[in-house]
Each structure stands twice: as C-alpha cells, then as structure tokens.
Amino acid sequence: MNTERITLSMKKQRLNDILVKLIAGEIKNSDASRLTGLSERQIYRKKKAYKELGVQSIPHKS
C-alpha cells in the first residue's frame, strides 16, 4: 500500500469529485467537460488515468 501523501488544490479537489461522479455514472462526459472547463477528449483521458492510478493521477506530473 502506498502511504504517500497527496495534496490537492481546491480546483484539483473539485476535479477529483467530478471524476468520482463521472465514474459512478452520476454525470455524463459532456457534463464533466462543462463543469471543469476541459474538452471531452481531456475528460476521457483523465477518466482513464483515474481508473488506473486513482487520485494520484490528478496532480501535475512535473
């Protein structure tokens, strides 16, 4: 189990909440796109990464 602590800004926390709702089927890709200001293609990529890595996929990698 990874015990690394991840700190998210408020904007990233909101993105996390939206991705959780998207994966749970509560909202659609188009809704998530509108709520985050990202394109639907970016939402597809973030959803895939979130399914693979969880919350670790949210922060920027640099």
C-alpha positions in Angstrom: 0.0 0.0 0.0 1.3 3.4 -1.0 1.4 5.8 2.0 2.5 8.8 0.0 0.5 11.9 0.9 -1.1 13.8 -1.9 -2.1 17.5 -1.5 -4.6 18.9 -3.9 -5.6 22.5 -4.5 -9.3 23.4 -4.4 -9.5 23.2 -8.2 -8.0 19.8 -8.2 -10.3 18.6 -5.4 -13.2 19.7 -7.5 -11.9 17.8 -10.5 -11.5 14.7 -8.2 -15.1 15.0 -7.1 -16.3 15.3 -10.6 -14.3 12.3 -11.8 -15.7 10.2 -9.0 -19.3 11.2 -10.0 -18.4 10.5 -13.7 -17.1 7.0 -13.0 -20.1 6.3 -10.7 -22.4 7.2 -13.6 -24.0 10.1 -11.8 -22.9 12.5 -14.6 -22.0 12.2 -18.3 -18.8 13.1 -20.0 -20.4 16.2 -21.5 -21.4 17.4 -18.0 -18.0 16.8 -16.6 -16.5 18.7 -19.5 -18.8 21.7 -18.9 -18.2 21.6 -15.1 -14.4 21.5 -15.4 -13.9 23.7 -18.5 -11.9 20.8 -20.1 -12.6 19.3 -23.5 -14.5 16.0 -23.7 -11.3 14.4 -25.0 -9.4 15.6 -21.9 -12.1 14.2 -19.7 -11.8 10.8 -21.4 -8.0 10.8 -20.7 -8.4 11.9 -17.1 -11.1 9.3 -16.5 -8.9 6.5 -17.9 -5.9 7.7 -15.8 -8.1 8.0 -12.7 -9.3 4.4 -13.1 -5.7 3.2 -13.4 -4.0 5.3 -10.8 -6.7 6.8 -8.6 -6.2 10.2 -7.0 -2.5 10.0 -7.9 -3.4 10.8 -11.5 -4.8 14.3 -10.5 -1.7 16.3 -9.7 0.6 17.6 -12.4 3.5 15.2 -13.1 6.3 17.7 -13.3 
